[in-house]
Amino acid sequence: MSITQEKKAELIKDNATSKDDTGSPEVQIAILTERITNLSDHMKEHNHDFHSRRGLLAMVARRRKLLDYVKGKSEERYQAILKKHGIRR
């Protein structure tokens, strides 16, 4: 359900806004999106796993808050993130 260190490093490299960037909203959204995708696949198989469902909903809410923050700062960045990760609004 979690992501590997290699996958996380790849996501950071692909979404970083600068060389040593690990905490920008773009990176955080990319990591959360990967975790949400993995957990969604788990939930399709184990639909009665209510503890994981709660974690999934918390991750979706956290990503939504980050997206709202980015949208408030720059509409162009927001649209680029949505398009890059295939997130519906």
Backbone torsions as a table, in degrees:
resi	resn	phi	psi	omega
1	MET	NA	-33.4	177.6
2	SER	-86.3	173.8	-178.9
3	ILE	-103.6	154.3	-178.9
4	THR	-76.8	162.7	178.5
5	GLN	-62.6	-36.7	-179.7
6	GLU	-66.0	-43.3	179.6
7	LYS	-65.1	-40.6	179.2
8	LYS	-64.8	-42.6	178.0
9	ALA	-62.7	-38.7	178.1
10	GLU	-65.3	-42.6	178.2
11	LEU	-63.4	-40.8	179.2
12	ILE	-63.8	-45.0	-179.2
13	LYS	-62.9	-41.0	-177.2
14	ASP	-72.7	-26.7	-173.4
15	ASN	-113.6	0.7	-178.4
16	ALA	-67.3	142.4	178.2
17	THR	-90.1	-19.0	175.0
18	SER	-142.5	180.0	-173.7
19	LYS	-59.4	-48.7	-175.4
20	ASP	-103.5	27.8	-175.7
21	ASP	-81.9	120.7	174.6
22	THR	-128.0	-8.0	-173.3
23	GLY	-124.1	9.2	179.7
24	SER	-67.7	157.8	179.4
25	PRO	-56.6	-35.2	179.8
26	GLU	-61.6	-44.0	179.6
27	VAL	-67.0	-45.0	-179.4
28	GLN	-62.1	-40.7	179.3
29	ILE	-65.7	-40.7	179.6
30	ALA	-63.0	-43.8	-179.9
31	ILE	-66.3	-44.2	178.6
32	LEU	-63.0	-38.9	179.7
33	THR	-62.5	-41.7	178.3
34	GLU	-64.3	-44.6	179.1
35	ARG	-64.3	-39.0	179.1
36	ILE	-64.9	-41.4	178.8
37	THR	-62.0	-45.9	179.8
38	ASN	-63.3	-43.0	-177.9
39	LEU	-71.4	-32.1	176.7
40	SER	-64.5	-40.0	176.5
41	ASP	-63.1	-40.0	177.3
42	HIS	-62.4	-41.5	-176.8
43	MET	-68.6	-27.3	176.8
44	LYS	-64.6	-35.2	-179.1
45	GLU	-86.1	-35.3	-176.1
46	HIS	-119.1	72.9	-172.3
47	ASN	-72.7	-8.8	178.3
48	HIS	-102.5	13.2	179.2
49	ASP	-85.1	85.3	-172.5
50	PHE	-74.0	-27.2	177.3
51	HIS	-67.9	-41.6	177.0
52	SER	-69.2	-34.2	178.0
53	ARG	-60.9	-41.5	179.4
54	ARG	-63.8	-42.1	176.9
55	GLY	-63.6	-39.4	178.1
56	LEU	-62.0	-45.9	179.7
57	LEU	-63.9	-35.9	177.9
58	ALA	-66.0	-40.5	178.5
59	MET	-65.8	-41.2	178.6
60	VAL	-62.6	-41.5	179.1
61	ALA	-65.3	-41.0	178.7
62	ARG	-63.7	-42.1	178.3
63	ARG	-64.7	-39.6	179.0
64	ARG	-61.5	-42.2	178.4
65	LYS	-63.4	-41.7	177.4
66	LEU	-64.1	-40.9	178.1
67	LEU	-64.6	-39.7	177.3
68	ASP	-63.5	-38.9	177.3
69	TYR	-61.4	-48.1	-179.5
70	VAL	-63.5	-40.1	179.9
71	LYS	-62.1	-37.6	177.5
72	GLY	-67.6	-29.7	179.8
73	LYS	-84.1	-44.2	-175.3
74	SER	-158.1	116.1	179.4
75	GLU	-64.7	-34.3	-179.2
76	GLU	-66.4	-44.1	177.6
77	ARG	-61.9	-41.4	-179.9
78	TYR	-60.0	-50.1	-179.7
79	GLN	-63.7	-37.3	178.8
80	ALA	-64.6	-41.2	179.1
81	ILE	-64.8	-46.1	179.8
82	LEU	-58.4	-44.5	-178.1
83	LYS	-68.3	-41.8	-176.9
84	LYS	-64.8	-38.9	-175.3
85	HIS	-101.1	-1.1	177.9
86	GLY	67.0	38.2	-178.9
87	ILE	-91.8	133.7	175.9
88	ARG	-84.6	149.0	175.2
89	ARG	-97.7	NA	NA
